């Protein structure tokens, strides 16, 4: 398995013989009675875990080895080096994230923060994020509530789009475009879904699917992994929970992805130019895209494509 770069769109594609998840459905591998895998993080520390992070049993990216960047004529490729982890969101098999308490959702978000911060200490990784596929229509592999942490040696294309656009906006106006969006959405109020403390949930002006919802902080911050005061952690967890419960009115399935800044500890490649003002021009946020019932067209979350069959 390797990564190949499309020279036109600059997208990286995972190509090769992919593995199918080998964990059984029954008994559930994420339930405490039959848990598998090495524990990377467990929260809280002093009692039986409520949130547990383990390596993915069939990862798209493997943490061992060097990147091995190489050319093949005009094309670029590299090894599938990275990290792919599972965040087990609860000990209870039939309890989705939306049904967890605010404190327990806060633990899930804290697991995201800690694992992303840890992975960004690895100079091979240019980007690290968290994502969640809820429900079979979203291609969730297991029914037990879980999400994923992924670190890559490249920055996903959509994030690069955001970096370029936010940098250009800042050069023109010396303001963060995301902060301006939050201010305008709150001023008009017509697309605001909910608010809690320093956080706002709203439907984007150019939503890609019905009921697409973003969650942003009112206070500017480009890095999700930076620790925040307890009150703000609780506000974010509460807003995430309420937003997911609202979306259940239209669909039980959704994609949720965290967009945070790239790894600014890396100083090479195609993102160096964005670091000069990134602390001022970028703004982390959470994007949630429901998958509507059959008959409605929906956006498929494809920030990184995976092709199990070599084109040769």
Secondary structure as GFF3:
##gff-version 3
##sequence-region A 1 312
A	DSSP	beta_strand	2	5	.	.	.	ID=ss1
A	DSSP	beta_strand	12	15	.	.	.	ID=ss2
A	DSSP	three_ten_helix	32	34	.	.	.	ID=ss3
A	DSSP	beta_strand	39	43	.	.	.	ID=ss4
A	DSSP	beta_strand	51	55	.	.	.	ID=ss5
A	DSSP	beta_strand	70	72	.	.	.	ID=ss6
A	DSSP	beta_strand	75	79	.	.	.	ID=ss7
A	DSSP	beta_strand	82	88	.	.	.	ID=ss8
A	DSSP	three_ten_helix	97	99	.	.	.	ID=ss9
A	DSSP	alpha_helix	102	119	.	.	.	ID=ss10
A	DSSP	beta_strand	127	134	.	.	.	ID=ss11
A	DSSP	three_ten_helix	136	138	.	.	.	ID=ss12
A	DSSP	beta_strand	146	152	.	.	.	ID=ss13
A	DSSP	alpha_helix	157	173	.	.	.	ID=ss14
A	DSSP	alpha_helix	177	188	.	.	.	ID=ss15
A	DSSP	beta_strand	192	196	.	.	.	ID=ss16
A	DSSP	beta_strand	199	202	.	.	.	ID=ss17
A	DSSP	beta_strand	213	217	.	.	.	ID=ss18
A	DSSP	alpha_helix	230	247	.	.	.	ID=ss19
A	DSSP	beta_strand	254	259	.	.	.	ID=ss20
A	DSSP	three_ten_helix	269	274	.	.	.	ID=ss21
A	DSSP	alpha_helix	278	281	.	.	.	ID=ss22
A	DSSP	beta_strand	285	290	.	.	.	ID=ss23
A	DSSP	beta_strand	305	307	.	.	.	ID=ss24
###
